[in-house]
Amino acid sequence: MALLKSVKDVPNIDYYEYRNTEFYNKYTYRAKLSIPGLGYTYYVKTLEELVDRVHEKGYRRIPLSRKTDVVANLEKLCAFVDWRNTHKKPGHVTFRVEQDSAAVYSNDLELLLTLKEFCPDIKTTKTQLEQFAGTKYFINKPKHNYRIYLKSAYIKDKNFIKDLADTVKKSKELVPSNALNYWLKSFNPNNSQLWRYTYTSSTHSIDYDNESTLSYLMLMYGDMLGKRYKLEKRPDPV
């Protein structure tokens, strides 16, 4: 499960992607770029091979319907091959090329941003790992299968509390803890005790039954959510 969310207030990051693991289990960042003919760089190792490939006339020739665009972008394609050859190291940078697009993975965001030197419109994504903390056991069978806690975080979005309250109220799947339910229902923008709504509390939680419900929550409020647990009845002693 992976969810993409647009980011507007984090420098040099265009999207968050909520995932169970990092990209390829080791990379935090991904940059995506698109150049006509980018797929042809997959088959070449040097700039000379790329130029020969573009102008080849045999059975591997580029269709005339595409060749004009490819030739027009040959300088960018050469820059990509040069960048790839310079930085491609096992465990440092990984590439995936599909047709006219490429995804470049690394833990070095500053390095990925240098792709803008020849492809200014790259889009960068940062992984946001779901914090699965384990299993909570109860004497009796719990009413729900999962629980996710809020983080203790400063509330930047003034509409967050109202939006979360509306989401919980309309949903048949989400069951807020008593403390969270009281906190949401007590919110009044004209109340003199608004300081109580400056931060979220990591003691507040929401129970739910289906993983698809978590997908929706992460997409809407991923920045404010923390650890999640599976809820089970304590095993009987052997």
C-alpha positions, 0 to 999 in steps of 0.5 A: 500500500502506497499513498501519494500526497501533495506537499506545499510547505516543505522546501524541495519536496513535491510529494509525500508517499506513505509506505510500509517500507522505504523505496527498494527498502533503503531509499528515502527520496525519489525524483521523477523526470520525463524527456522524449527518448529517455527510454533509449538511454537504457540500452547505452553505456556512453554518450557516443553510443547514445548518439549512434543509437539516435541516428541509427538507420538499421532495424533498430532505428527510431521511428520517424514519428518520434525522431524529431522530438528525440533529436531536439532533446538529445542534449538533455538525453546526453546530460542524463546519461552523463549524470547516470554514469557519474552517480550510479553506484550500488546502494547510493543511487538506483534508476528505473527507466520506462519509455520517456520517464525515469525514476531516480532513487537516493538518500541524498536529496541534494544530489537528486536536485542537481537533475534540475540542471538539465530537467528543471521540472523534476518532481521529488517524493519523500517516503513517510513510513507508517509507524507500525509499533506492534500488537496490543493485547487485551484480556477480552477480545477487543471490539476493533482490529486496529488502533492508530494514535495521533502524534504530539504535534503543533497544529499548523492547519487551522481547519485540522480539528474541524476536518477531523471531527467531520471525518469521524462523525461521518464515518461508520468505521472510525471510533475515536477514543473517549478523550479524543472524542471529547477534545473534538466535540469541545472545540470552539474557535471562539473559546477562551481556552484555545490553547488546548487546541494548539497541539495534538496529543499522542494519548488520543487514538482512533480504532478501526477494522479495515486496512482500507480505512487507514489508507484514507486516514493517512491520505488526509491526516498522515502528518498528524498520525503516529504509531499504529497497533493491531488489537488482539485478545491475549493468548490463553496460557499454555 
